[in-house]
Amino acid sequence: MLAGLEFYPHEKVIFASDCPFDPEKGTLYIRETIRILDEIDMPKEKREDIYYRNFEKLVGKKFVK
Protein backbone atom coordinates (compact mmCIF):
# COMPACT_ATOMS: atom_id res chain seq x y z
CA MET A 1 0.00 0.00 0.00
CA LEU A 2 2.76 2.44 0.89
CA ALA A 3 4.57 1.86 -2.40
CA GLY A 4 1.33 2.34 -4.33
CA LEU A 5 0.53 5.58 -2.50
CA GLU A 6 4.05 6.85 -3.16
CA PHE A 7 3.79 6.04 -6.88
CA TYR A 8 0.20 7.04 -7.69
CA PRO A 9 -1.34 10.39 -6.82
CA HIS A 10 -4.00 9.97 -4.12
CA GLU A 11 -6.62 11.23 -6.60
CA LYS A 12 -6.14 7.98 -8.57
CA VAL A 13 -6.54 5.61 -5.59
CA ILE A 14 -9.86 4.04 -4.54
CA PHE A 15 -10.45 1.94 -1.43
CA ALA A 16 -11.46 -1.58 -2.44
CA SER A 17 -11.18 -5.17 -1.32
CA ASP A 18 -11.15 -8.65 -2.76
CA CYS A 19 -13.66 -9.83 -0.15
CA PRO A 20 -14.38 -12.67 0.67
CA PHE A 21 -10.97 -14.05 -0.29
CA ASP A 22 -9.01 -13.98 2.94
CA PRO A 23 -8.45 -16.43 5.81
CA GLU A 24 -11.45 -15.01 7.73
CA LYS A 25 -13.69 -15.16 4.63
CA GLY A 26 -13.98 -11.43 4.20
CA THR A 27 -13.15 -9.29 7.20
CA LEU A 28 -9.38 -9.61 7.71
CA TYR A 29 -8.09 -7.86 4.59
CA ILE A 30 -10.68 -5.09 4.83
CA ARG A 31 -9.92 -4.48 8.50
CA GLU A 32 -6.16 -4.50 7.94
CA THR A 33 -6.37 -2.21 4.93
CA ILE A 34 -8.42 0.30 6.95
CA ARG A 35 -5.95 0.05 9.85
CA ILE A 36 -2.94 0.64 7.61
CA LEU A 37 -4.59 3.51 5.75
CA ASP A 38 -5.64 5.16 9.00
CA GLU A 39 -2.09 4.89 10.39
CA ILE A 40 -0.49 6.62 7.40
CA ASP A 41 0.38 10.23 8.07
CA MET A 42 -1.79 12.09 5.57
CA PRO A 43 -4.38 14.84 5.76
CA LYS A 44 -7.95 13.75 6.51
CA GLU A 45 -9.10 15.14 3.15
CA LYS A 46 -6.75 12.82 1.23
CA ARG A 47 -7.85 9.82 3.27
CA GLU A 48 -11.51 10.65 2.56
CA ASP A 49 -10.68 10.95 -1.15
CA ILE A 50 -9.31 7.41 -1.07
CA TYR A 51 -12.16 6.03 1.03
CA TYR A 52 -15.05 7.41 -1.04
CA ARG A 53 -14.67 10.75 -2.86
CA ASN A 54 -12.55 9.40 -5.72
CA PHE A 55 -15.15 6.70 -6.34
CA GLU A 56 -17.96 9.25 -6.26
CA LYS A 57 -16.12 11.35 -8.85
CA LEU A 58 -15.52 8.28 -11.01
CA VAL A 59 -19.16 7.17 -11.10
CA GLY A 60 -20.69 10.66 -10.92
CA LYS A 61 -22.89 9.85 -7.94
CA LYS A 62 -22.76 10.93 -4.29
CA PHE A 63 -22.93 8.12 -1.73
CA VAL A 64 -21.73 9.84 1.46
CA LYS A 65 -23.46 12.95 2.78
C-alpha positions, -999 to 999 in steps of 0.1 A, spaced: 0 0 0 28 24 9 46 19 -24 13 23 -43 5 56 -25 41 69 -32 38 60 -69 2 70 -77 -13 104 -68 -40 100 -41 -66 112 -66 -61 80 -86 -65 56 -56 -99 40 -45 -104 19 -14 -115 -16 -24 -112 -52 -13 -112 -86 -28 -137 -98 -1 -144 -127 7 -110 -140 -3 -90 -140 29 -85 -164 58 -114 -150 77 -137 -152 46 -140 -114 42 -131 -93 72 -94 -96 77 -81 -79 46 -107 -51 48 -99 -45 85 -62 -45 79 -64 -22 49 -84 3 69 -60 1 98 -29 6 76 -46 35 57 -56 52 90 -21 49 104 -5 66 74 4 102 81 -18 121 56 -44 148 58 -79 137 65 -91 151 31 -67 128 12 -79 98 33 -115 107 26 -107 110 -11 -93 74 -11 -122 60 10 -150 74 -10 -147 108 -29 -126 94 -57 -151 67 -63 -180 93 -63 -161 113 -89 -155 83 -110 -192 72 -111 -207 107 -109 -229 99 -79 -228 109 -43 -229 81 -17 -217 98 15 -235 129 28 
